[in-house]
Amino acid sequence: MNKQIFLLINNLTNISIVPKLLQILSNIFFIGNFAIGYIIICIYFYIKLKQQQKQQSPNQQKEFQQYFLKIYHNIVLVGNCYALFGISYTILKFSINFKRPFCSLPEAEFITIIDITTQRCLSSFPSAHTGLSIMVMYFLWPYLKPIFKPFAILIIILVSISRITLAMHYPADILYSIPIVAVIITINNHLFNLFKDKIITPVGNFIFSKF
């Protein structure tokens, strides 16, 4: 069933410019690209907070410090989750070593536009792109207006489909990523709450004092 569903989706979605568009979307959720985006966001908030601090009067410093800590906490929460995600998926991929579709099926059976010679064969399970798209949308969800929330779900679905279109994952690799990333997010939230008052907030206050 896993193979049959893969072949059906792979053949249906490899038409016209569809695979190219899905490849672009898939590349956005490459784990290395997320790291670059995360660093850019950190730099953006550093510059923004630095500019805002200059506009604060001495009486407003306490309130501004709470605002700073709120942003700092969110950045740490996302960064820690990303690190836990990267470690977990790397361990799973390199310990399970499940073959990707492009190297476990005859070339005549599937279609792909990527250069499969540059891809690691034994990294099919689980789908990191799918997991990362779920993680990103989880953190964005509280800040999205209701009208945009269906688009967040659509992005997750399209990223998942793209991995089949490109012959990088079987449907099972994608489906199992859902509970895996859910466990990672849950563990990360518990760890954050555990160390928030003891380590994370004191470090944030120290950074603020040097701002």
LUMKE-63077 format. One record per residue (C-alpha): residue number from 1; residue in one letter; z, y, x. Coordinates in steps of 0.25 Angstrom, whole numbers, plus 5000, padded with zeros to 4 digits. Each point is the difference from the previous one (the first is absolute). Example, Ala and Ser with C-alpha at 12.3 -4.5 7.8 and 13.67 -1.06 7.14 Angstrom:
BEGIN
+--------+------+------+------+------+
! kolkol ! zaza !   zz !   yy !   xx !
+--------+------+------+------+------+
!      1 !    a ! 5031 ! 4982 ! 5049 !
!      2 !    s ! 4998 ! 5014 ! 5006 !
+--------+------+------+------+------+
This chain:
BEGIN
+--------+------+------+------+------+
! kolkol ! zaza !   zz !   yy !   xx !
+--------+------+------+------+------+
!      1 !    m ! 5000 ! 5000 ! 5000 !
!      2 !    n ! 5003 ! 5010 ! 5011 !
!      3 !    k ! 4987 ! 4997 ! 5007 !
!      4 !    q ! 4992 ! 5001 ! 4987 !
!      5 !    i ! 5007 ! 5013 ! 4996 !
!      6 !    f ! 4997 ! 5006 ! 5014 !
!      7 !    l ! 4985 ! 4996 ! 4999 !
!      8 !    l ! 4999 ! 5006 ! 4986 !
!      9 !    i ! 5006 ! 5014 ! 5004 !
!     10 !    n ! 4993 ! 5000 ! 5013 !
!     11 !    n ! 4986 ! 4998 ! 4994 !
!     12 !    l ! 5002 ! 5009 ! 4989 !
!     13 !    t ! 5005 ! 5012 ! 5008 !
!     14 !    n ! 4990 ! 4999 ! 5012 !
!     15 !    i ! 4989 ! 5008 ! 4993 !
!     16 !    s ! 4994 ! 5013 ! 5003 !
!     17 !    i ! 5010 ! 5010 ! 5006 !
!     18 !    v ! 5012 ! 4994 ! 4994 !
!     19 !    p ! 5004 ! 4992 ! 5013 !
!     20 !    k ! 4999 ! 5013 ! 5008 !
!     21 !    l ! 5009 ! 5008 ! 4991 !
!     22 !    l ! 5010 ! 4989 ! 4999 !
!     23 !    q ! 5000 ! 4999 ! 5015 !
!     24 !    i ! 5003 ! 5015 ! 5002 !
!     25 !    l ! 5012 ! 4998 ! 4990 !
!     26 !    s ! 5004 ! 4988 ! 5007 !
!     27 !    n ! 5000 ! 5007 ! 5014 !
!     28 !    i ! 5010 ! 5011 ! 4994 !
!     29 !    f ! 5010 ! 4989 ! 4998 !
!     30 !    f ! 4999 ! 4994 ! 5014 !
!     31 !    i ! 5014 ! 5000 ! 5006 !
!     32 !    g ! 4996 ! 5008 ! 5013 !
!     33 !    n ! 4994 ! 5011 ! 4991 !
!     34 !    f ! 5012 ! 5001 ! 4992 !
!     35 !    a ! 5008 ! 5002 ! 5013 !
!     36 !    i ! 4991 ! 5012 ! 5003 !
!     37 !    g ! 5002 ! 5006 ! 4986 !
!     38 !    y ! 5015 ! 4998 ! 5001 !
!     39 !    i ! 5000 ! 5008 ! 5013 !
!     40 !    i ! 4992 ! 5011 ! 4994 !
!     41 !    i ! 5009 ! 5001 ! 4988 !
!     42 !    c ! 5012 ! 5001 ! 5009 !
!     43 !    i ! 4994 ! 5011 ! 5008 !
!     44 !    y ! 4996 ! 5007 ! 4987 !
!     45 !    f ! 5014 ! 5000 ! 4995 !
!     46 !    y ! 5006 ! 5004 ! 5013 !
!     47 !    i ! 4991 ! 5013 ! 5001 !
!     48 !    k ! 5002 ! 5003 ! 4985 !
!     49 !    l ! 5016 ! 4998 ! 5001 !
!     50 !    k ! 4999 ! 5009 ! 5013 !
!     51 !    q ! 4993 ! 5011 ! 4993 !
!     52 !    q ! 5009 ! 4999 ! 4988 !
!     53 !    q ! 5013 ! 5000 ! 5008 !
!     54 !    k ! 4996 ! 5014 ! 5006 !
!     55 !    q ! 4999 ! 5006 ! 4986 !
!     56 !    q ! 5014 ! 4995 ! 4996 !
!     57 !    s ! 5012 ! 5009 ! 5001 !
!     58 !    p ! 5014 ! 4995 ! 5006 !
!     59 !    n ! 5005 ! 4998 ! 4986 !
!     60 !    q ! 4988 ! 4991 ! 4996 !
!     61 !    q ! 5002 ! 4991 ! 5013 !
!     62 !    k ! 5009 ! 4990 ! 4992 !
!     63 !    e ! 4990 ! 4998 ! 4989 !
!     64 !    f ! 4988 ! 4999 ! 5010 !
!     65 !    q ! 5007 ! 4990 ! 5007 !
!     66 !    q ! 5001 ! 4991 ! 4988 !
!     67 !    y ! 4985 ! 5002 ! 4998 !
!     68 !    f ! 4998 ! 4996 ! 5014 !
!     69 !    l ! 5008 ! 4988 ! 4999 !
!     70 !    k ! 4993 ! 4996 ! 4987 !
!     71 !    i ! 4986 ! 5000 ! 5007 !
!     72 !    y ! 5006 ! 4994 ! 5013 !
!     73 !    h ! 5006 ! 4988 ! 4991 !
!     74 !    n ! 4986 ! 4998 ! 4994 !
!     75 !    i ! 4993 ! 5000 ! 5013 !
!     76 !    v ! 5010 ! 4990 ! 5006 !
!     77 !    l ! 4999 ! 4991 ! 4988 !
!     78 !    v ! 4985 ! 4999 ! 5001 !
!     79 !    g ! 5000 ! 4999 ! 5015 !
!     80 !    n ! 5010 ! 4989 ! 5000 !
!     81 !    c ! 4993 ! 4992 ! 4989 !
!     82 !    y ! 4987 ! 5002 ! 5007 !
!     83 !    a ! 5006 ! 4994 ! 5013 !
!     84 !    l ! 5006 ! 4988 ! 4992 !
!     85 !    f ! 4987 ! 4998 ! 4993 !
!     86 !    g ! 4992 ! 5000 ! 5013 !
!     87 !    i ! 5010 ! 4990 ! 5007 !
!     88 !    s ! 5001 ! 4991 ! 4988 !
!     89 !    y ! 4985 ! 4999 ! 4998 !
!     90 !    t ! 4997 ! 4998 ! 5015 !
!     91 !    i ! 5010 ! 4988 ! 5000 !
!     92 !    l ! 4995 ! 4994 ! 4988 !
!     93 !    k ! 4985 ! 5001 ! 5004 !
!     94 !    f ! 5002 ! 4995 ! 5014 !
!     95 !    s ! 5010 ! 4989 ! 4996 !
!     96 !    i ! 4992 ! 4994 ! 4988 !
!     97 !    n ! 4986 ! 5003 ! 5006 !
!     98 !    f ! 4992 ! 4997 ! 4988 !
!     99 !    k ! 4985 ! 5001 ! 5001 !
!    100 !    r ! 4993 ! 5012 ! 4994 !
!    101 !    p ! 4988 ! 4997 ! 4990 !
!    102 !    f ! 4990 ! 5004 ! 5010 !
!    103 !    c ! 5004 ! 4989 ! 5010 !
!    104 !    s ! 5004 ! 4989 ! 4991 !
!    105 !    l ! 4988 ! 5000 ! 4991 !
!    106 !    p ! 4985 ! 4998 ! 5004 !
!    107 !    e ! 4993 ! 5013 ! 5002 !
!    108 !    a ! 4990 ! 4997 ! 4989 !
!    109 !    e ! 5011 ! 5000 ! 4989 !
!    110 !    f ! 5006 ! 5014 ! 5002 !
!    111 !    i ! 4995 ! 5014 ! 5002 !
!    112 !    t ! 5006 ! 5011 ! 5009 !
!    113 !    i ! 4995 ! 5013 ! 5006 !
!    114 !    i ! 5011 ! 5000 ! 5012 !
!    115 !    d ! 4998 ! 4995 ! 5014 !
!    116 !    i ! 5008 ! 4987 ! 4999 !
!    117 !    t ! 4999 ! 4998 ! 5015 !
!    118 !    t ! 5010 ! 5012 ! 5001 !
!    119 !    q ! 5010 ! 4994 ! 4991 !
!    120 !    r ! 5012 ! 4990 ! 5002 !
!    121 !    c ! 4997 ! 4987 ! 4993 !
!    122 !    l ! 5014 ! 4995 ! 4998 !
!    123 !    s ! 5006 ! 5012 ! 4992 !
!    124 !    s ! 4996 ! 4997 ! 4986 !
!    125 !    f ! 5014 ! 4999 ! 4994 !
!    126 !    p ! 5006 ! 5009 ! 4996 !
!    127 !    s ! 4991 ! 5012 ! 4997 !
!    128 !    a ! 5006 ! 5012 ! 5007 !
!    129 !    h ! 4990 ! 5010 ! 4994 !
!    130 !    t ! 5005 ! 4996 ! 4986 !
!    131 !    g ! 5014 ! 5000 ! 5004 !
!    132 !    l ! 4999 ! 5014 ! 5006 !
!    133 !    s ! 4993 ! 5006 ! 4988 !
!    134 !    i ! 5011 ! 4995 ! 4991 !
!    135 !    m ! 5010 ! 5006 ! 5010 !
!    136 !    v ! 4994 ! 5013 ! 5000 !
!    137 !    m ! 4998 ! 5001 ! 4985 !
!    138 !    y ! 5015 ! 4996 ! 4998 !
!    139 !    f ! 5004 ! 5012 ! 5008 !
!    140 !    l ! 4990 ! 5010 ! 4994 !
!    141 !    w ! 5003 ! 4995 ! 4986 !
!    142 !    p ! 5012 ! 5009 ! 4997 !
!    143 !    y ! 4992 ! 5012 ! 5004 !
!    144 !    l ! 4987 ! 4997 ! 4992 !
!    145 !    k ! 4998 ! 5007 ! 4987 !
!    146 !    p ! 4998 ! 4990 ! 4989 !
!    147 !    i ! 4985 ! 5002 ! 4999 !
!    148 !    f ! 4998 ! 4996 ! 5015 !
!    149 !    k ! 5009 ! 4987 ! 4999 !
!    150 !    p ! 4989 ! 4991 ! 4994 !
!    151 !    f ! 4991 ! 5005 ! 5012 !
!    152 !    a ! 5011 ! 4995 ! 5010 !
!    153 !    i ! 5000 ! 4986 ! 4993 !
!    154 !    l ! 4984 ! 5000 ! 5001 !
!    155 !    i ! 5001 ! 5003 ! 5015 !
!    156 !    i ! 5008 ! 4988 ! 5002 !
!    157 !    i ! 4991 ! 4991 ! 4992 !
!    158 !    l ! 4988 ! 5006 ! 5007 !
!    159 !    v ! 5006 ! 4998 ! 5014 !
!    160 !    s ! 5003 ! 4986 ! 4996 !
!    161 !    i ! 4986 ! 4997 ! 4995 !
!    162 !    s ! 4994 ! 5006 ! 5013 !
!    163 !    r ! 5007 ! 4990 ! 5009 !
!    164 !    i ! 4993 ! 4989 ! 4992 !
!    165 !    t ! 4987 ! 5008 ! 5000 !
!    166 !    l ! 5001 ! 5001 ! 5015 !
!    167 !    a ! 5003 ! 4985 ! 5001 !
!    168 !    m ! 5013 ! 5003 ! 5007 !
!    169 !    h ! 5010 ! 4993 ! 4990 !
!    170 !    y ! 5001 ! 4990 ! 4989 !
!    171 !    p ! 5006 ! 5004 ! 4986 !
!    172 !    a ! 5012 ! 4993 ! 5004 !
!    173 !    d ! 5002 ! 5008 ! 5012 !
!    174 !    i ! 5000 ! 5012 ! 4991 !
!    175 !    l ! 5009 ! 4995 ! 4989 !
!    176 !    y ! 5011 ! 4995 ! 5010 !
!    177 !    s ! 5000 ! 5014 ! 5006 !
!    178 !    i ! 5006 ! 5006 ! 4987 !
!    179 !    p ! 5014 ! 4992 ! 5001 !
!    180 !    i ! 5000 ! 5001 ! 5015 !
!    181 !    v ! 4999 ! 5015 ! 5000 !
!    182 !    a ! 5010 ! 5001 ! 4989 !
!    183 !    v ! 5010 ! 4993 ! 5008 !
!    184 !    i ! 4997 ! 5009 ! 5012 !
!    185 !    i ! 5002 ! 5012 ! 4992 !
!    186 !    t ! 5013 ! 4995 ! 4994 !
!    187 !    i ! 5005 ! 4996 ! 5013 !
!    188 !    n ! 4996 ! 5014 ! 5006 !
!    189 !    n ! 5007 ! 5007 ! 4988 !
!    190 !    h ! 5013 ! 4992 ! 5003 !
!    191 !    l ! 5000 ! 5003 ! 5015 !
!    192 !    f ! 4998 ! 5015 ! 4997 !
!    193 !    n ! 5011 ! 5001 ! 4990 !
!    194 !    l ! 5009 ! 4992 ! 5010 !
!    195 !    f ! 4998 ! 5009 ! 5012 !
!    196 !    k ! 4997 ! 5013 ! 4993 !
!    197 !    d ! 5014 ! 5006 ! 5001 !
!    198 !    k ! 5004 ! 4993 ! 5013 !
!    199 !    i ! 4987 ! 5003 ! 5008 !
!    200 !    i ! 4988 ! 5006 ! 4993 !
!    201 !    t ! 5007 ! 5012 ! 4994 !
!    202 !    p ! 5008 ! 5004 ! 5013 !
!    203 !    v ! 4987 ! 4999 ! 5008 !
!    204 !    g ! 4993 ! 5009 ! 4990 !
!    205 !    n ! 5012 ! 5010 ! 5001 !
!    206 !    f ! 4998 ! 5000 ! 5015 !
!    207 !    i ! 4985 ! 5002 ! 4999 !
!    208 !    f ! 5003 ! 5012 ! 4991 !
!    209 !    s ! 5010 ! 5006 ! 5009 !
!    210 !    k ! 4989 ! 5000 ! 5011 !
!    211 !    f ! 4989 ! 5005 ! 4991 !
+--------+------+------+------+------+
